[in-house]
Amino acid sequence: MTHIAARDTVLRERENSVSSANTAVPITVAYGDGIGPEIMEATLRILQASGASLAIETIDIGERVYARGFSAGIEPGAWDSLRRTKVFLKAPITTPQGGGFKSLNVTVRKTLGLYANVRPCVSYHPFVRTKHPKMDVVIVRENEEDTYGGIEHRQTDEVVQCLKLITRPGCEKIVRYAFEYARANNRKKVTCFTKDNIMKLTDGLFHKVFDEIGAEYPELEREHWIVDIGSAKLADTPEAFDVIVMPNLYGDILSDVAAQIAGSVGLAGSSNIGSEVAMFEAIHGSAPRRAGQNLANPSGLLLGGVMMLVHIGQVEAAARVHNAWLKTIEDGIHTYDIYSEGVSSKKVGTREFADAVIARLGQLPTSLRPVEYRAPAAHVAAPPAAAAHAKKATVGVDVFLHWSRGDRNPNELAGLLQPLTNGALSLSMISNRGTKVWPDGLPETFRTDHWRCRFEATGGREVSHRDIAALLSKAADAGLDFIKTENLCTFDGEPGYSRGQGQ
């Protein structure tokens, strides 16, 4: 408690001194958990010494808030500060293990519409070890959709599901942001990673929107990679890429990979940009094992702070901090995580590293390339246009069953289902985990207790909700445990559903 009380006293004194500046820009700061308080204190000392003009409001997040019964790690009153300042500098937090606790990052990003996660991954060769001395890649990650909706269900004894949701407006926002970022920062190429050879509708939509919007930027090269071979290429030859835009899950994984192969995850900062609010942070976690030891590297959070200064228009201070940091790295003043005999000149702690950066404010690196910043371009391009209403027709239904009788013979299940058909719908296919098992299935196919049973319209006609309800009523009378349905619809005559393996 003594450490926390002393820290809070220092924070109040710092907030009072900084808030007196007439031109101070309000920001919300959270010190987080683990190493968070140490690296935040170091970061703010450097930012303030640079001449940045900040009016700091502090909120409490993380472990102490989880312990007070708030499942997302943030109290209701903290939202008022975030909505008022619209700028959030956040140290890492520790999310408790076990069910019932939500990710604070995901909650903040989705609640405040922070749709673009931007993570520069840069090599600092030869001062930080890397196999990729020319690497300078920016990952632009979609931040609100994909599997991160967190919509999951247990459906049977053996099967759980997670919904992957991709929307056209979400794709349009992130793809346009990536191209606008590339244009504003003199980048040459934008690459898209998806897995649309398998997920033809969800990832297929992301790729399609990438092609559509990319055509509006003829001065920028554009390309698409399937995410698996693209990931291999990124890990092996990152200099082949410039800006990469990806759906949420791929972007989360590969931005960490890119940061690590550039030199260290501990050196990477990120921004989370929305139309109203922005959040800035390190990409690493709270590292509780290193807490309170004056060991942690504040660089990731500091570079997140540099991105924040650019965002609020304090570009001179941003360049001053970034160049002083580069000079410090270049001079071999390193924390334990990047210290290397023969390369580093001095191993320092968190506070001493901050002192070294402050001592170099106003200096430029001589080997590493100095940075310059200009006032940021508009963070949000024109909002996505409303999609044209397609002609929608319901032509069938997939009924998902929990069924585990005998040896789980799909022919037996088909025998139970075929009497349910009526003049509107007839059974056309049964699959198990996406693999067709009826008709003409193979006995070698492994089967669980989770079945997709496809009923399609008879004679190519449309079916009504009443037709589907009548089918389900018959299934209930037959004692079949249906757990979910998905209507099969066409849009302007094009199927809006996967045809399934073997179809």
C-alpha positions in Angstrom: 0.0 0.0 0.0 2.9 2.4 0.7 4.1 2.0 -2.9 0.6 2.7 -4.3 0.1 5.7 -2.0 3.4 7.2 -3.0 2.8 6.7 -6.6 -0.6 8.3 -6.4 0.9 11.4 -4.7 3.4 11.8 -7.5 0.7 11.5 -10.0 -1.4 14.2 -8.4 1.6 16.5 -8.3 2.5 15.8 -11.9 -1.1 16.3 -13.1 -1.4 19.7 -11.2 1.9 21.0 -12.8 1.1 19.8 -16.3 -2.6 21.0 -16.2 -1.5 24.6 -15.6 -0.3 25.0 -19.2 -2.7 27.1 -21.2 -2.5 25.0 -24.3 -2.4 21.7 -22.6 -4.3 18.9 -24.4 -6.4 16.8 -22.2 -5.5 13.1 -22.2 -6.6 10.1 -20.1 -3.9 8.1 -18.5 -4.1 4.6 -16.9 -1.0 3.2 -15.1 -2.2 -0.4 -15.4 -0.7 -3.5 -13.6 2.6 -5.3 -13.3 5.3 -3.2 -14.9 2.7 -0.7 -16.1 3.2 2.0 -13.3 7.0 2.0 -13.8 6.9 2.3 -17.6 4.1 4.9 -17.5 6.1 7.1 -15.1 9.1 6.9 -17.3 7.1 7.6 -20.4 5.4 10.7 -18.9 8.7 12.1 -17.6 10.1 11.9 -21.1 7.0 13.4 -22.8 6.9 16.3 -20.4 10.6 17.0 -20.6 10.2 17.2 -24.4 7.9 20.1 -24.1 4.7 18.2 -24.8 1.7 20.0 -23.3 -0.6 17.6 -21.7 -3.4 17.9 -19.2 -3.6 14.5 -17.6 -6.6 12.8 -16.1 -5.9 9.5 -14.4 -8.3 6.6 -14.3 -7.9 3.2 -12.6 -8.1 0.0 -14.6 -7.0 -3.6 -14.3 -6.6 -5.9 -11.4 -7.9 -3.6 -8.7 -11.0 -2.8 -10.7 -11.6 -6.5 -11.6 -11.3 -7.2 -7.8 -14.0 -4.6 -7.1 -16.4 -6.6 -9.3 -16.2 -4.9 -12.6 -15.8 -7.8 -15.1 -14.3 -5.6 -17.9 -11.6 -4.1 -15.6 -12.9 -0.6 -16.0 -15.4 1.4 -13.8 -18.4 3.2 -15.3 -17.0 6.6 -14.3 -13.8 6.1 -16.3 -15.8 6.2 -19.5 -16.7 9.8 -18.8 -13.0 10.7 -18.9 -12.3 8.8 -22.1 -15.3 10.4 -23.8 -14.3 13.8 -22.6 -10.6 13.8 -23.5 -10.9 11.4 -26.5 -7.2 10.4 -26.0 -6.2 7.4 -23.9 -2.6 6.5 -23.0 -2.8 3.1 -21.4 -0.2 0.9 -19.7 -0.6 -2.9 -19.9 -2.9 -4.6 -17.5 -3.3 -8.2 -16.1 -6.6 -9.9 -16.9 -7.5 -12.5 -14.2 -7.5 -16.1 -15.2 -10.7 -18.0 -15.4 -14.2 -17.4 -16.8 -16.2 -14.2 -16.2 -13.5 -11.7 -17.0 -13.5 -9.7 -20.2 -10.5 -8.3 -22.1 -10.3 -4.6 -21.3 -8.6 -3.9 -24.6 -11.3 -5.5 -26.6 -14.0 -3.8 -24.5 -12.5 -0.3 -25.0 -11.8 -0.9 -28.7 -15.3 -2.1 -29.4 -17.2 0.3 -27.1 -15.5 3.4 -28.4 -15.3 2.3 -32.0 -11.5 2.1 -32.2 -11.6 0.3 -35.5 -7.9 0.6 -36.7 -5.0 -0.9 -34.7 -1.8 0.5 -36.2 1.5 -1.3 -35.2 4.8 -0.1 -36.8 7.4 -2.9 -36.7 10.9 -1.5 -37.4 14.4 -2.9 -37.2 17.0 -0.9 -35.3 20.0 -2.9 -36.7 22.8 -3.1 -35.7 22.0 -1.8 -32.2 19.2 -4.3 -31.5 19.6 -7.9 -32.7 17.5 -8.9 -35.7 17.8 -11.2 -38.7 16.1 -8.5 -40.8 18.1 -5.3 -40.7 16.0 -3.5 -43.4 12.6 -4.3 -41.9 10.1 -1.4 -41.8 6.5 -2.8 -41.8 3.3 -1.3 -40.5 0.5 -3.7 -39.6 -3.0 -2.2 -39.9 -5.3 -4.5 -38.0 -9.1 -4.4 -38.1 -10.1 -4.0 -34.5 -13.8 -4.6 -33.9 -15.0 -7.7 -35.8 -14.0 -11.2 -36.8 -13.9 -13.8 -34.0 -13.3 -11.0 -31.5 -17.0 -10.5 -31.2 -16.7 -13.1 -28.5 -19.9 -14.8 -29.6 -19.4 -18.4 -28.6 -21.8 -21.3 -27.7 -21.5 -24.8 -26.5 -23.9 -26.7 -28.7 -23.5 -30.4 -27.9 -21.6 -32.6 -25.5 -18.6 -32.4 -27.9 -18.8 -29.2 -29.9 -18.5 -25.5 -29.2 -18.6 -22.8 -31.8 -17.2 -19.2 -32.2 -18.9 -16.9 -34.7 -16.7 -15.1 -37.2 -18.5 -11.9 -38.2 -17.2 -9.7 -41.0 -19.2 -6.7 -42.2 -18.9 -4.6 -45.4 -18.8 -1.3 -43.4 -16.1 -2.7 -41.1 -14.0 -3.8 -44.1 -14.5 -0.5 -45.9 -13.3 1.5 -42.8 -10.2 -0.5 -42.2 -9.1 -0.9 -45.8 -9.6 2.8 -46.5 -7.7 3.7 -43.4 -4.8 1.5 -44.5 -4.6 3.2 -47.9 -5.0 6.7 -46.4 -2.2 5.9 -43.9 0.1 4.7 -46.7 -0.6 7.9 -48.7 -0.1 10.2 -45.7 3.2 8.5 -44.7 4.8 8.2 -48.1 4.5 4.5 -48.2 4.6 2.7 -51.5 2.5 -0.5 -51.2 -0.4 -1.9 -49.3 -0.8 -5.7 -48.9 -3.9 -7.6 -47.8 -3.7 -11.0 -46.0 -6.8 -13.2 -45.9 -7.8 -16.9 -46.0 -10.4 -16.5 -48.7 -9.5 -19.7 -50.5 -11.3 -21.4 -47.6 -13.6 -18.8 -46.0 -15.0 -17.5 -49.3 -17.7 -15.3 -47.8 -16.1 -13.7 -44.8 -12.5 -13.3 -45.8 -13.7 -13.2 -49.4 -15.6 -10.0 -48.5 -12.5 -8.4 -46.9 -10.5 -9.2 -50.1 -13.2 -7.9 -52.4 -13.4 -4.6 -50.5 -9.6 -4.3 -50.6 -9.7 -4.6 -54.4 -12.5 -2.1 -54.7 -11.0 0.6 -52.5 -7.5 -0.1 -53.6 -8.5 0.9 -57.2 -9.1 4.4 -55.9 -5.3 4.8 -55.0 -3.5 4.2 -58.3 -0.3 5.7 -57.0 0.0 2.8 -54.5 1.0 -0.7 -55.3 -1.4 -3.3 -53.9 -1.3 -7.0 -53.6 -3.1 -9.9 -51.8 -1.6 -12.9 -50.1 -3.2 -16.0 -48.6 -2.4 -15.5 -44.9 -0.5 -18.7 -44.3 2.1 -18.2 -47.1 2.0 -14.5 -46.5 2.9 -15.1 -42.8 5.8 -17.3 -43.9 7.0 -14.6 -46.3 6.7 -11.9 -43.6 8.8 -14.0 -41.2 11.4 -14.8 -43.8 11.5 -11.6 -46.0 9.7 -8.8 -44.2 11.4 -6.2 -46.4 9.1 -7.4 -49.2 6.2 -5.6 -47.3 5.3 -2.1 -46.5 1.8 -1.7 -45.1 -0.2 -4.8 -44.4 -4.0 -4.7 -43.7 -5.7 -7.7 -42.1 -8.8 -8.9 -40.3 -8.7 -8.9 -36.6 -7.4 -12.3 -35.6 -4.6 -12.5 -38.2 -3.6 -8.9 -37.4 -3.4 -9.7 -33.7 -1.1 -12.7 -34.2 1.1 -11.3 -37.0 1.7 -7.9 -35.5 3.3 -9.6 -32.5 5.3 -11.9 -34.9 6.4 -8.8 -36.9 7.4 -6.9 -33.8 9.5 -9.8 -32.5 11.4 -10.5 -35.7 12.1 -6.8 -36.0 14.0 -7.0 -32.7 11.7 -7.2 -29.7 8.0 -7.0 -28.8 9.1 -4.8 -26.0 10.1 -2.0 -28.5 6.7 -1.8 -30.3 4.0 0.7 -29.6 0.6 0.9 -31.2 -2.4 3.2 -31.8 -6.0 2.3 -31.8 -7.9 4.9 -33.9 -11.6 5.6 -34.1 -13.7 8.4 -35.5 -14.0 10.1 -32.0 -11.5 8.5 -29.6 -8.0 7.1 -29.9 -6.0 4.8 -27.6 -2.2 4.4 -27.4 -0.3 1.6 -25.8 2.6 -0.8 -25.9 1.8 -4.1 -27.6 3.3 -6.2 -24.8 1.7 -7.4 -21.6 2.0 -6.4 -17.9 4.9 -8.9 -17.1 4.1 -9.1 -13.4 7.3 -11.1 -12.7 9.3 -8.0 -13.6 7.2 -5.6 -11.7 8.7 -3.2 -9.1 12.3 -4.2 -10.0 13.3 -1.2 -12.2 14.0 -3.6 -15.0 11.3 -3.0 -17.6 11.9 -1.4 -21.0 9.5 1.6 -21.4 10.2 1.8 -25.1 6.9 0.3 -26.4 4.7 2.6 -24.3 7.0 5.6 -25.1 6.6 5.0 -28.8 2.9 4.6 -28.3 3.2 8.0 -26.6 5.0 9.4 -29.7 2.1 8.2 -31.9 -0.3 10.0 -29.4 1.6 13.3 -29.8 1.4 13.0 -33.6 -2.3 12.3 -33.3 -3.0 15.4 -31.2 -0.8 17.6 -33.4 2.2 18.0 -31.2 4.5 16.9 -33.9 7.7 18.8 -32.9 7.6 17.1 -29.4 6.9 13.8 -31.1 10.0 14.1 -33.3 12.1 15.3 -30.4 11.2 12.3 -28.2 11.5 9.8 -31.0 14.9 11.1 -32.2 16.2 11.2 -28.6 15.0 7.6 -28.1 16.8 6.5 -31.4 20.0 8.3 -30.2 19.8 6.4 -26.9 19.4 3.1 -28.6 22.2 4.0 -31.0 24.5 5.0 -28.0 24.0 1.5 -26.6 22.1 2.5 -23.5 19.9 -0.6 -23.2 17.6 -2.3 -20.7 18.2 -5.9 -19.9 15.8 -7.3 -22.6 17.8 -5.9 -25.6 21.3 -5.7 -23.9 23.9 -7.5 -25.9 27.6 -7.8 -25.1 29.7 -6.2 -27.8 26.8 -4.0 -29.0 25.4 -2.4 -25.9 27.6 0.1 -24.0 25.6 0.1 -20.7 22.8 -1.9 -19.1 20.3 0.3 -17.3 17.0 0.1 -15.5 13.7 1.7 -16.3 14.4 5.0 -14.6 17.9 5.3 -15.9 16.8 4.6 -19.5 14.3 7.5 -19.2 17.0 9.7 -17.8 19.2 8.8 -20.8 16.4 9.7 -23.3 15.8 13.0 -21.5 19.5 13.8 -21.7 19.4 13.4 -25.4 16.3 15.5 -26.2 17.3 17.8 -29.0 19.9 15.4 -30.4 19.6 13.3 -33.6 20.8 9.8 -34.3 23.7 9.5 -36.6 23.4 5.9 -37.8 19.7 5.3 -37.5 17.5 7.5 -39.7 16.1 10.5 -37.9 12.4 11.0 -38.0 10.2 13.9 -39.0 6.5 14.3 -38.4 4.0 16.6 -39.9 0.4 17.4 -38.8 -1.6 14.2 -39.2 -4.1 13.8 -42.0 -7.7 13.3 -41.2 -8.0 10.1 -39.3 -11.2 9.0 -40.8 -12.1 9.2 -44.5 -15.6 9.5 -45.7 -17.9 7.1 -43.8 -18.8 3.9 -45.7 -21.7 4.3 -48.0 -24.8 2.4 -47.1 -24.9 -0.9 -49.0 -27.5 -1.1 -51.8 -30.4 -3.3 -50.9 -30.1 -6.6 -52.7 -33.1 -8.7 -53.6 -33.1 -11.4 -50.9 -34.8 -14.7 -51.3 -35.0 -17.6 -48.8 -34.3 -20.9 -50.5 -33.7 -23.3 -47.7 -32.5 -23.8 -44.1 -29.6 -25.5 -42.4 -30.8 -27.2 -39.2 -28.1 -28.1 -36.8 -28.8 -31.1 -34.6 -27.3 -32.6 -31.4 -27.6 -36.4 -32.3 -25.5 -39.2 -30.9 -27.4 -42.4 -31.4 -25.6 -45.7 -31.9 -22.6 -45.5 -34.1 -23.7 -42.1 -35.4 -24.6 -43.5 -38.8 -25.6 -40.6 -41.2 -27.8 -42.9 -43.2 -29.8 -43.6 -40.0 -30.1 -39.9 -39.3 -31.2 -39.3 -42.9 -33.9 -41.9 -42.4 -35.2 -39.9 -39.4 -35.1 -36.6 -41.3 -36.6 -37.5 -44.7 -40.1 -38.0 -43.3 -40.0 -34.4 -42.1 -39.9 -32.9 -45.6 -42.9 -31.4 -47.1 -43.9 -29.8 -50.4 -41.7 -26.8 -49.6 -38.5 -28.3 -48.4 -36.5 -31.5 -48.9 -33.4 -32.9 -47.3 -30.4 -32.4 -49.7 -27.3 -32.9 -47.6 -25.9 -33.8 -44.1 -22.5 -32.7 -43.0 -20.4 -33.2 -39.9 -17.9 -30.5 -39.0 -18.3 -29.2 -42.5 -17.6 -32.5 -44.3 -20.4 -34.1 -46.3 -21.4 -37.5 -44.9 -24.8 -37.9 -46.7 -25.5 -38.7 -49.4 -22.5 -40.7 -50.7 -20.4 -40.2 -47.6 -17.4 -42.3 -46.7 -17.4 -44.5 -43.6 -13.8 -43.4 -42.7 -15.0 -39.8 -42.0 -14.8 -39.0 -38.3 -18.2 -37.9 -36.9 -19.1 -36.0 -33.7 -22.5 -35.4 -32.2 -23.0 -32.2 -34.1 -24.7 -32.4 -37.5 -25.7 -29.8 -40.2 -28.8 -30.9 -42.0 -29.5 -28.9 -45.2 -33.1 -28.6 -46.4 -33.5 -26.8 -49.7 -36.6 -25.5 -51.5 -38.4 -28.0 -53.7 -38.6 -27.0 -57.4 -36.4 -23.9 -57.0 -39.2 -21.9 -55.3 -38.8 -19.6 -52.3 -39.7 -20.7 -48.9 -41.4 -18.8 -46.1 -40.6 -18.6 -42.4 -43.8 -20.6 -41.9 -42.4 -23.4 -44.0 -39.3 -23.4 -41.9 -41.2 -23.3 -38.7 -43.4 -26.2 -39.8 -40.2 -28.2 -40.5 -38.9 -27.5 -37.1 -42.2 -28.4 -35.5 -42.0 -31.8 -37.1 -38.4 -32.2 -35.9 -39.6 -31.4 -32.4 -42.4 -33.9 -32.6 -39.9 -36.5 -33.8 -37.7 -35.9 -30.7 -34.8 -34.4 -32.7 -32.7 -31.9 -30.7 -32.2 -28.9 -33.0 -29.7 -26.4 -31.5 -29.5 -23.8 -34.3 -30.8 -22.9 -37.7 -29.3 -20.8 -40.5 -31.6 -19.7 -43.3 -30.2 -20.1 -46.8 -30.7 -17.0 -48.8 -29.7 -15.6 -52.2 -28.9 -12.0 -52.8 -29.7 -10.8 -56.3 -29.7 -14.4 -57.3 -26.2 -15.2 -55.8 -26.0 -17.7 -53.0 -25.3 -16.1 -49.6 -24.1 -19.3 -48.1 -21.3 -21.8 -48.5 -22.2 -24.7 -50.7 -20.2 -27.1 -48.4 -17.6 -29.7 -49.1 -18.5 -31.9 -52.0 -21.3 -29.6 -53.2 
